[in-house]
C-alpha cells in the first residue's frame, strides 16, 4: 500500500468513541480477540521486514481503526522501536482526551483527520457523541503548528449535512490554518447503515 509519499503498512486498532450511522470499519467495534492482537514489539517484528522499502520511499506505518489515538502508549512504544526514520501516520477522529493528542504530537509525522462536520448538532446527529474534544484537539494541533502535517476529511453525508455545511466546516478549519482537505460524498447503501 502507498500513501503517495512511500510504501505504507496499515495497522487497524479496535475500539472507537463514535457510533457513526454509516461506519466504514464496523469490524473495529467488535472484540479484538476475533482478530490478531499484537504488542508493540510483535508489530515491530512483523513490519520491520519492510524497513528497506520504508527508508527508500519515505514510507512507514499508518495507524487507523477504530481509533488509534485511544492508544498513545502503544504508538509511543512503537516509535521507540522503529526510530525516527519511519514515517508514522495517524487516521483519527480526534475525539479523544487532549492528553492523548499531546502525547502523540511529537511521535506522529502526518495526520488524517476525519472531522465529519464542524457543526456540533450535525456531528452529534451522525456520530452519536459531542465534538467538543475534536474542537479542542484541532486547536491543540493548530497551536503546535501541525497544520501542514494534517489532511482534513470533510464528507458530505446525505441526510446529515449539505454542501453548504462542508463549506462552513472548511471555512472554520481554514481560519485555524488548516489547508489540506479531502472533500467527498458518501455513497450510501443499505449494507453500510448500522
Number of C-alpha atoms within 10 A of each C-alpha: 9 13 13 10 12 18 22 25 19 17 14 17 19 22 19 20 16 18 15 19 15 19 16 13 13 18 16 19 18 12 10 13 8 8 11 6 12 11 11 19 14 11 14 18 12 11 16 15 10 14 17 12 16 22 15 10 17 17 26 28 21 23 24 21 25 25 24 24 27 22 15 17 14 16 21 16 16 19 19 13 15 20 11 12 13 20 24 23 24 26 24 23 26 28 25 22 14 17 10 16 21 15 15 18 15 10 22 20 17 19 23 22 20 18 22 24 27 21 17 14 14 18 19 17 15 20 18 15 16 16 24 14 15 21 16 16 22 23 15 16 20 18 12 12 13 17 21 13 17 21 18 24 20 23 20 21 21 12 8 15 18 15 16 10 18 21 15 15 17 22 15 14 22 14 10 16 17 22 16 17 16 12 14 13 12 10 10 12 8 7 7 13 12 11
